[in-house]
């Protein structure tokens, strides 16, 4: 085998298919440089990204099963907010199972800002209490809904370098399963959503993104159990929601033009002609990758008014076999369903297509994939990275990271090529890639999502606890994974987000001790607060990054 094709890269090629594996194993040395060259070309033209700190300036850690957030030497973490902490003068409390985080600087500061935090789901053991005869009481439903959604907290770094929460903040507030939301776009007021334009609350909030006008987009994912428990119309959930952390007068809204499915995240960029493109993953097995392109163009001076761009445009799903983006329109769906009375009855308007986006996408030939979770646009070359977490039904136990290359490097292109950028497994050191983010050194940061019931067991035992990994997207180490952090017992690390100067990394530690069955014998007690009697999902600030 060629020296250019080391064991790790050889095994990574398994994810590219039998043909690639056959060529590699045949000892054809030209295969490795060719594949590497394609990836390097994708990252050959940077545009305006100034390098700040080195994302690989650490000694990688080894897998750990400690009940702690383990970091490389020279780094530390501060617990900024934990479940149940008071966040403002009104007495609002930080929700449960924090996920996505997004930092919004105040006055361009890297030491003070607002942190938006998603809250994905609750726990019968630690939050609501168990059901009685299969049902929650009214008080339990209030807890269920209040502890999901999002928290807006103000945080700052004190003179000793410790990150803390400012509970006197005029901005801090909760957005919950009880907050009124305005529907926008084609499904607003439509029969498909019960003829309403105002709906109750947001919950099951997984990942998200930031708009170009400095608001947050939060993704509603596995909404079924909460909506059923609270007797709420399920068509009101599974959307991308928008909130302005700084402006409480900006009405929280759900953008139906972006489709309804198990949204993992949203990643926004500009097409070459100035329109908005939003990439989204649908976190379930055999689900598709989506892109929304606005009808009108982004105008920076319009600020919040640019939100209207998310109300009118076209939703596409990726057909990976053909390398095309398929438009999900009522005309196309009805044409494809012309001989099926049941489908014709289901899809009568564009609102029906958006409410049932997954079914429409598959009908029109979009490719079912292996749990497409986070989707992020590289700020260096506009290639699009997708964390395909896993799919046991297909034997893809450890997942992989896919890279879409839009034609002409245009986010508005309707044709693309793709490559398998990295594969999970023993050879790479990580399993089940989930949330993604970039640093200014062109490194991709990914967290892992091995389920709490599988961590440290069977084929997942080699990875020990979930972690954070750094993967260069260019250069000699392209595709190599280096472990930066290890999670507490049964926890998942989510929502990585840097301050603008990259001296602080915010991270959510979700569901530590999730497999606990007896309150008196928790499997984790992280964050190990003195006098506490339970593990608490928390957001941390990691420092130690050097210029």
C-alpha positions as CSV (number, residue, x, y, z in Angstrom):
1,X,0.0,0.0,0.0
2,X,1.2,3.5,-0.8
3,X,2.8,5.4,2.1
4,X,0.4,8.3,1.3
5,X,-2.5,6.0,2.2
6,X,-2.1,5.4,6.0
7,X,-4.2,3.0,7.9
8,X,-6.6,5.6,9.2
9,X,-7.2,7.2,5.7
10,X,-7.5,3.7,4.2
11,X,-10.3,2.8,6.7
12,X,-11.9,6.2,6.2
13,X,-12.3,5.3,2.5
14,X,-14.6,2.5,3.5
15,X,-17.3,5.2,3.8
16,X,-16.9,6.2,0.1
17,X,-18.1,2.8,-1.2
18,X,-16.9,-0.5,-2.5
19,X,-15.2,0.9,-5.6
20,X,-13.0,3.3,-3.6
21,X,-12.1,0.5,-1.2
22,X,-11.2,-1.8,-4.0
23,X,-8.9,0.8,-5.7
24,X,-7.2,1.6,-2.4
25,X,-6.6,-2.0,-1.4
26,X,-5.2,-2.7,-4.8
27,X,-2.2,-0.5,-3.9
28,X,-2.8,2.1,-6.6
29,X,-0.9,5.0,-5.0
30,X,-2.4,7.6,-7.3
31,X,-5.8,7.2,-5.6
32,X,-4.8,8.8,-2.3
33,X,-3.2,12.0,-3.7
34,X,-6.2,12.4,-6.0
35,X,-8.7,12.2,-3.2
36,X,-6.7,14.5,-1.0
37,X,-6.3,17.0,-3.8
38,X,-10.1,17.2,-4.3
39,X,-10.5,18.1,-0.7
40,X,-7.7,20.6,-0.7
41,X,-9.1,22.3,-3.8
42,X,-12.4,22.8,-1.9
43,X,-10.5,24.8,0.7
44,X,-8.1,26.7,-1.5
45,X,-9.6,30.2,-1.5
46,X,-10.3,31.8,1.9
47,X,-12.5,34.8,2.0
48,X,-12.0,37.3,4.8
49,X,-11.4,34.9,7.7
50,X,-8.6,36.3,9.9
51,X,-6.9,33.6,12.0
52,X,-7.3,34.3,15.7
53,X,-6.0,31.4,17.8
54,X,-4.8,28.0,16.9
55,X,-7.5,25.4,17.3
56,X,-5.0,22.6,17.5
57,X,-2.7,24.1,20.1
58,X,-3.4,21.3,22.6
59,X,-2.2,17.8,23.4
60,X,-5.1,15.5,22.5
61,X,-6.7,13.7,25.5
62,X,-7.4,10.0,25.6
63,X,-11.0,8.6,25.9
64,X,-12.2,8.8,29.5
65,X,-15.0,7.3,31.6
66,X,-14.6,9.9,34.5
67,X,-17.7,11.6,35.8
68,X,-16.3,15.0,34.8
69,X,-15.7,17.3,31.8
70,X,-12.1,16.3,31.0
71,X,-10.0,18.8,29.1
72,X,-6.4,19.0,27.8
73,X,-3.7,20.3,30.2
74,X,-3.9,24.1,30.3
75,X,-7.6,24.4,29.8
76,X,-10.4,24.9,32.4
77,X,-14.1,25.2,32.5
78,X,-16.5,27.4,34.4
79,X,-20.1,26.3,35.0
80,X,-22.1,29.3,33.8
81,X,-25.7,28.1,34.3
82,X,-27.3,24.8,35.5
83,X,-30.8,23.5,35.5
84,X,-32.9,25.4,38.0
85,X,-30.6,28.4,38.4
86,X,-32.4,31.8,38.6
87,X,-31.5,33.9,35.5
88,X,-33.2,37.2,36.1
89,X,-34.9,39.5,38.6
90,X,-38.3,38.0,37.7
91,X,-37.2,34.7,39.1
92,X,-37.2,32.8,35.8
93,X,-35.1,29.6,36.0
94,X,-32.7,28.0,33.5
95,X,-34.5,25.1,31.7
96,X,-33.6,21.4,31.5
97,X,-31.3,19.5,29.0
98,X,-29.5,22.5,27.5
99,X,-28.4,21.9,23.9
100,X,-27.5,24.5,21.3
101,X,-25.7,27.7,22.5
102,X,-25.1,30.9,20.6
103,X,-23.1,33.9,21.9
104,X,-24.2,37.4,21.1
105,X,-21.6,40.0,22.1
106,X,-22.7,43.2,23.9
107,X,-20.9,46.2,22.4
108,X,-18.6,43.9,20.5
109,X,-17.2,42.5,23.7
110,X,-15.6,39.1,24.0
111,X,-16.0,39.2,27.8
112,X,-19.7,40.1,28.0
113,X,-22.7,39.1,26.0
114,X,-26.0,37.2,25.8
115,X,-26.0,33.5,25.5
116,X,-29.0,31.8,23.8
117,X,-29.4,28.2,25.1
118,X,-31.9,25.6,23.7
119,X,-33.7,23.2,26.1
120,X,-34.6,20.0,24.4
121,X,-36.5,17.8,26.7
122,X,-37.2,17.0,30.4
123,X,-37.0,14.1,32.8
124,X,-39.8,12.4,34.7
125,X,-37.2,11.6,37.4
126,X,-35.7,15.0,37.9
127,X,-38.3,17.5,36.6
128,X,-41.9,16.6,36.2
129,X,-42.3,13.5,38.3
130,X,-43.9,10.3,37.0
131,X,-47.2,10.1,35.2
132,X,-50.3,8.8,37.0
133,X,-52.3,6.3,34.9
134,X,-50.3,7.3,31.9
135,X,-51.0,11.0,32.2
136,X,-49.4,14.1,33.6
137,X,-51.3,16.5,35.9
138,X,-51.9,20.1,34.8
139,X,-49.0,21.2,37.1
140,X,-46.7,18.6,35.6
141,X,-47.6,19.8,32.1
142,X,-46.6,23.3,33.1
143,X,-43.2,22.0,34.2
144,X,-42.9,20.0,31.1
145,X,-43.5,23.0,28.9
146,X,-41.7,25.6,31.0
147,X,-38.4,23.7,31.1
148,X,-38.1,23.3,27.3
149,X,-37.7,26.0,24.7
150,X,-34.8,28.5,25.3
151,X,-33.0,30.6,27.8
152,X,-31.5,34.1,27.2
153,X,-28.9,34.7,29.8
154,X,-26.4,37.5,30.2
155,X,-22.9,36.3,31.0
156,X,-19.5,38.0,31.6
157,X,-15.9,37.2,32.4
158,X,-14.7,38.7,35.6
159,X,-11.3,40.2,36.4
160,X,-10.0,36.7,37.4
161,X,-11.1,35.3,34.1
162,X,-14.1,33.4,35.5
163,X,-17.3,33.3,33.4
164,X,-20.4,34.0,35.4
165,X,-24.1,34.8,34.9
166,X,-25.5,38.3,35.5
167,X,-28.9,37.8,37.0
168,X,-29.6,41.5,37.1
169,X,-29.6,41.6,33.3
170,X,-32.4,43.6,31.5
171,X,-32.2,41.1,28.6
172,X,-32.4,37.7,30.5
173,X,-35.7,35.9,29.9
174,X,-37.2,32.6,29.0
175,X,-38.9,31.5,25.8
176,X,-40.8,28.3,26.6
177,X,-43.6,25.9,25.6
178,X,-46.0,28.5,26.9
179,X,-44.8,31.5,24.9
180,X,-47.1,32.6,22.0
181,X,-45.5,32.3,18.5
182,X,-46.6,33.8,15.2
183,X,-46.6,31.6,12.2
184,X,-45.2,33.0,8.9
185,X,-45.1,31.8,5.4
186,X,-47.4,29.6,3.3
187,X,-48.8,27.5,6.1
188,X,-49.8,30.5,8.2
189,X,-53.6,30.3,8.8
190,X,-53.8,27.2,6.5
191,X,-56.1,24.2,7.0
192,X,-53.0,22.1,7.3
193,X,-52.2,23.8,10.7
194,X,-55.8,24.1,11.9
195,X,-56.5,27.5,10.3
196,X,-54.4,29.4,12.9
197,X,-51.7,32.0,12.7
198,X,-50.7,32.1,16.5
199,X,-49.6,28.9,18.2
200,X,-48.5,28.0,21.7
201,X,-44.9,27.6,22.6
202,X,-41.7,26.0,21.3
203,X,-40.2,22.8,22.7
204,X,-37.9,19.9,21.7
205,X,-35.4,22.6,20.8
206,X,-32.2,20.8,19.5
207,X,-29.6,22.9,17.6
208,X,-30.0,26.1,15.6
209,X,-28.1,28.9,14.1
210,X,-27.6,32.7,13.9
211,X,-29.1,34.9,11.2
212,X,-27.2,37.6,9.3
213,X,-29.3,40.1,11.1
214,X,-28.3,38.9,14.6
215,X,-31.3,36.9,15.7
216,X,-31.3,33.2,16.7
217,X,-32.9,30.4,14.7
218,X,-33.8,27.5,17.0
219,X,-34.8,24.0,15.7
220,X,-37.7,22.0,16.9
221,X,-36.8,18.3,16.7
222,X,-38.6,15.4,18.5
223,X,-41.8,17.2,19.4
224,X,-44.2,14.3,19.4
225,X,-44.1,13.2,23.0
226,X,-44.5,16.7,24.5
227,X,-47.2,17.8,22.1
228,X,-49.1,14.6,22.9
229,X,-48.7,14.9,26.6
230,X,-49.9,18.5,26.6
231,X,-52.7,17.8,24.1
232,X,-51.3,20.3,21.6
233,X,-51.7,20.1,17.8
234,X,-48.6,18.4,16.4
235,X,-48.6,20.4,13.2
236,X,-47.7,23.5,15.3
237,X,-44.3,22.0,16.1
238,X,-41.3,20.7,14.1
239,X,-40.5,24.2,12.7
240,X,-37.5,26.6,12.7
241,X,-38.3,29.4,15.1
242,X,-36.8,32.9,15.3
243,X,-36.2,35.0,18.4
244,X,-34.3,38.3,18.9
245,X,-32.3,37.9,22.2
246,X,-31.9,41.7,22.5
247,X,-35.4,42.8,21.6
248,X,-38.4,41.4,23.5
249,X,-40.7,43.4,21.2
250,X,-39.6,41.2,18.2
251,X,-42.5,38.7,18.1
252,X,-41.2,35.1,18.3
253,X,-42.1,33.4,15.1
254,X,-42.1,30.0,13.3
255,X,-41.1,30.1,9.6
256,X,-43.2,27.6,7.8
257,X,-41.5,28.2,4.4
258,X,-38.5,26.3,5.9
259,X,-40.6,23.1,6.2
260,X,-41.7,21.0,9.1
261,X,-39.7,17.9,10.1
262,X,-37.4,16.8,12.9
263,X,-35.2,19.9,12.6
264,X,-31.7,19.5,14.1
265,X,-30.3,22.9,13.1
266,X,-30.1,25.7,10.6
267,X,-27.1,27.2,8.9
268,X,-27.5,30.5,7.0
269,X,-25.4,31.9,4.2
270,X,-25.6,34.1,1.1
271,X,-26.0,32.9,-2.5
272,X,-23.8,34.5,-5.1
273,X,-26.6,36.8,-6.2
274,X,-27.3,37.9,-2.6
275,X,-30.3,35.8,-1.5
276,X,-30.5,33.8,1.7
277,X,-29.7,30.1,1.8
278,X,-30.6,28.1,4.9
279,X,-29.3,24.5,5.2
280,X,-31.1,22.1,7.6
281,X,-30.8,18.5,8.8
282,X,-33.7,16.1,9.7
283,X,-32.6,14.1,12.7
284,X,-34.1,10.7,12.1
285,X,-33.0,7.5,10.3
286,X,-33.7,7.6,6.6
287,X,-34.3,11.3,6.5
288,X,-33.2,14.0,4.0
289,X,-31.0,17.1,3.9
290,X,-32.8,20.4,3.1
291,X,-32.0,23.8,1.7
292,X,-34.2,26.9,1.6
293,X,-33.5,29.8,-0.8
294,X,-35.3,33.1,-0.3
295,X,-37.1,34.7,-3.2
296,X,-35.7,38.2,-2.4
297,X,-32.2,39.5,-1.6
298,X,-30.6,40.3,1.7
299,X,-30.1,44.0,2.5
300,X,-27.9,44.6,5.5
301,X,-29.4,48.0,6.3
302,X,-32.9,46.4,6.7
303,X,-31.6,44.7,9.9
304,X,-34.5,42.7,11.6
305,X,-36.8,43.4,8.6
306,X,-34.7,40.8,6.7
307,X,-36.7,38.2,8.7
308,X,-39.3,38.5,5.9
309,X,-36.8,36.7,3.6
310,X,-37.6,33.5,5.5
311,X,-41.3,33.8,4.6
312,X,-41.1,33.5,0.9
313,X,-38.8,31.3,-1.2
314,X,-38.3,27.6,-2.2
315,X,-37.6,24.6,0.0
316,X,-35.3,22.0,-1.6
317,X,-34.2,18.5,-0.6
318,X,-31.0,16.8,-1.7
319,X,-31.0,14.0,-4.3
320,X,-27.5,12.7,-3.7
321,X,-27.7,10.1,-6.4
322,X,-28.1,12.8,-9.0
323,X,-26.3,15.6,-7.2
324,X,-29.4,17.9,-7.5
325,X,-31.6,19.9,-5.2
326,X,-35.2,19.0,-5.7
327,X,-37.8,21.7,-5.3
328,X,-40.6,20.8,-3.0
329,X,-43.5,22.4,-4.7
330,X,-47.2,21.5,-4.8
331,X,-47.1,21.2,-8.6
332,X,-44.2,18.7,-8.5
333,X,-45.8,16.7,-5.7
334,X,-49.2,16.4,-7.3
335,X,-47.6,15.5,-10.6
336,X,-45.6,12.7,-8.9
337,X,-48.8,11.6,-7.1
338,X,-51.1,11.8,-10.0
339,X,-52.2,8.1,-9.8
340,X,-52.4,7.9,-6.0
341,X,-55.8,9.2,-4.7
342,X,-54.6,9.1,-1.1
343,X,-51.5,11.3,-1.8
344,X,-53.6,13.7,-3.9
345,X,-56.0,14.1,-1.0
346,X,-53.0,14.7,1.4
347,X,-51.2,17.2,-0.8
348,X,-53.6,19.9,-2.0
349,X,-51.8,23.1,-1.2
350,X,-48.2,24.3,-0.7
351,X,-49.0,24.4,3.1
352,X,-49.6,20.6,2.9
353,X,-46.2,20.1,1.3
354,X,-44.4,22.1,4.0
355,X,-46.3,20.5,6.9
356,X,-45.4,17.1,5.5
357,X,-42.0,18.0,4.1
358,X,-40.3,14.6,4.6
359,X,-43.1,12.7,2.8
360,X,-42.9,15.2,-0.1
361,X,-39.2,15.0,-0.3
362,X,-39.1,11.2,-0.5
363,X,-41.9,11.2,-3.1
364,X,-39.9,13.6,-5.3
365,X,-36.7,11.5,-5.1
366,X,-34.7,13.1,-2.4
367,X,-32.2,10.7,-0.8
368,X,-32.9,9.1,2.7
369,X,-29.7,9.3,4.7
370,X,-28.3,8.3,8.1
371,X,-29.7,10.8,10.6
372,X,-28.5,14.1,9.1
373,X,-28.0,16.2,12.3
374,X,-26.0,19.4,12.2
375,X,-25.3,21.0,8.9
376,X,-22.7,23.8,8.7
377,X,-21.3,26.0,6.0
378,X,-17.6,26.4,5.9
379,X,-16.6,30.1,6.2
380,X,-13.5,29.3,4.1
381,X,-14.9,27.8,0.9
382,X,-18.6,27.6,1.3
383,X,-18.6,23.8,1.2
384,X,-21.3,22.3,3.4
385,X,-20.5,19.8,6.1
386,X,-23.2,17.4,7.3
387,X,-23.0,15.2,10.4
388,X,-24.7,11.9,9.6
389,X,-24.8,10.6,13.1
390,X,-25.6,6.9,12.5
391,X,-28.2,4.4,11.2
392,X,-28.2,1.0,12.7
393,X,-30.7,-0.2,10.1
394,X,-28.0,0.2,7.5
395,X,-25.1,-1.1,9.6
396,X,-23.7,2.4,9.9
397,X,-23.2,2.3,13.7
398,X,-20.6,5.1,14.0
399,X,-21.8,7.6,11.4
400,X,-19.8,9.9,9.1
401,X,-19.4,13.5,8.1
402,X,-20.4,14.3,4.6
403,X,-19.2,17.3,2.6
404,X,-21.3,18.9,-0.1
405,X,-19.5,20.9,-2.8
406,X,-22.0,23.3,-4.5
407,X,-21.3,24.0,-8.1
408,X,-19.5,27.2,-8.7
409,X,-19.1,27.5,-4.9
410,X,-22.6,29.1,-5.0
411,X,-25.0,28.3,-2.1
412,X,-27.8,29.1,-4.6
413,X,-26.7,26.3,-6.9
414,X,-29.2,23.5,-7.6
415,X,-26.4,21.0,-8.4
416,X,-23.6,19.7,-6.2
417,X,-21.0,17.0,-5.7
418,X,-20.2,15.4,-2.4
419,X,-17.5,13.4,-0.5
420,X,-17.3,11.4,2.7
421,X,-15.0,13.7,4.7
422,X,-14.6,11.5,7.8
423,X,-16.0,8.3,9.1
424,X,-16.7,7.4,12.7
425,X,-15.2,4.2,14.1
426,X,-12.2,2.7,15.9
427,X,-9.9,4.0,13.2
428,X,-10.9,7.6,13.6
429,X,-11.4,7.6,17.4
430,X,-14.9,9.0,17.4
431,X,-18.5,7.7,17.0
432,X,-21.8,9.4,16.2
433,X,-20.8,12.9,15.1
434,X,-23.4,15.5,15.9
435,X,-23.1,19.3,16.3
436,X,-20.5,21.1,14.2
437,X,-18.7,24.4,14.2
438,X,-15.5,25.9,12.7
439,X,-12.6,27.9,14.1
440,X,-10.5,30.4,12.1
441,X,-7.8,27.9,11.4
442,X,-10.2,25.9,9.2
443,X,-10.7,23.2,11.8
444,X,-14.0,21.5,12.2
445,X,-15.1,20.9,15.8
446,X,-17.6,18.1,16.3
447,X,-19.3,16.7,19.4
448,X,-20.5,13.1,19.6
449,X,-23.9,11.6,20.3
450,X,-23.5,8.0,21.4
451,X,-26.8,7.3,23.3
452,X,-26.5,7.2,27.0
453,X,-27.8,3.6,27.0
454,X,-24.9,2.6,24.7
455,X,-22.0,4.6,26.1
456,X,-19.1,2.4,27.3
457,X,-20.8,-0.7,26.1
458,X,-20.2,-3.3,23.4
459,X,-18.9,-1.8,20.1
460,X,-18.9,1.7,21.7
461,X,-16.7,0.8,24.7
462,X,-13.5,1.9,22.9
463,X,-14.7,5.5,22.8
464,X,-15.7,5.6,26.5
465,X,-17.7,8.8,27.2
466,X,-18.9,11.2,24.6
467,X,-16.5,13.9,23.6
468,X,-15.4,16.9,21.5
469,X,-13.1,16.3,18.5
470,X,-11.2,18.7,16.3
471,X,-10.8,17.8,12.6
472,X,-8.7,19.8,10.2
473,X,-10.4,20.5,6.9
474,X,-7.2,21.2,4.9
475,X,-3.5,20.4,5.1
476,X,-1.6,17.2,5.8
477,X,-3.9,16.3,8.8
478,X,-7.1,16.8,6.9
479,X,-9.8,14.4,8.2
480,X,-7.8,13.4,11.2
481,X,-9.7,13.6,14.5
482,X,-8.1,14.9,17.8
483,X,-10.0,14.6,21.0
484,X,-10.3,17.8,22.9
485,X,-12.9,16.9,25.7
486,X,-14.6,14.0,27.3
487,X,-18.1,14.3,28.8
488,X,-19.3,13.3,32.3
489,X,-21.0,9.9,32.8
490,X,-23.9,9.3,30.3
491,X,-23.8,13.0,29.2
492,X,-23.7,14.3,25.7
493,X,-21.7,17.5,24.8
494,X,-23.7,19.8,22.5
495,X,-23.8,23.3,21.1
496,X,-20.1,24.3,20.7
497,X,-19.8,28.0,20.1
498,X,-16.8,30.4,20.3
499,X,-16.5,34.0,21.3
500,X,-15.5,36.1,18.3
501,X,-11.8,36.1,19.4
502,X,-12.0,32.4,20.0
503,X,-10.5,32.6,23.5
504,X,-13.7,31.0,25.0
505,X,-15.6,28.0,23.9
506,X,-19.2,27.6,25.2
507,X,-20.5,24.1,25.5
508,X,-23.6,22.5,26.8
509,X,-23.4,19.3,29.0
510,X,-26.6,17.6,28.4
511,X,-28.3,14.8,30.5
512,X,-25.4,13.7,32.8
513,X,-26.5,10.5,34.6
514,X,-29.4,10.0,32.3
515,X,-29.7,6.3,33.0
516,X,-30.4,6.9,36.7
517,X,-33.4,4.9,37.9
518,X,-33.1,5.6,41.7
519,X,-32.7,9.2,42.9
520,X,-30.8,7.9,45.8
521,X,-28.2,6.3,43.6
522,X,-27.6,8.6,40.6
523,X,-25.1,7.3,38.0
524,X,-23.6,10.8,37.8
525,X,-23.4,13.8,40.1
526,X,-21.8,16.2,37.7
527,X,-21.3,19.2,38.1
528,X,-20.6,18.1,41.7
529,X,-22.1,21.1,43.4
530,X,-21.6,21.1,47.1
531,X,-24.8,20.0,48.9
532,X,-26.6,19.2,45.7
533,X,-28.7,16.0,45.4
534,X,-28.9,15.5,41.6
535,X,-26.9,15.8,38.4
536,X,-27.7,19.0,36.4
537,X,-27.5,19.7,32.7
538,X,-25.3,22.8,32.5
539,X,-23.6,25.2,30.1
540,X,-19.9,25.7,30.6
541,X,-17.3,28.2,29.3
542,X,-13.9,26.7,28.4
543,X,-10.9,28.9,28.5
544,X,-7.1,28.4,27.9
545,X,-6.9,29.1,24.2
546,X,-3.7,30.9,23.3
547,X,-3.1,33.4,20.5
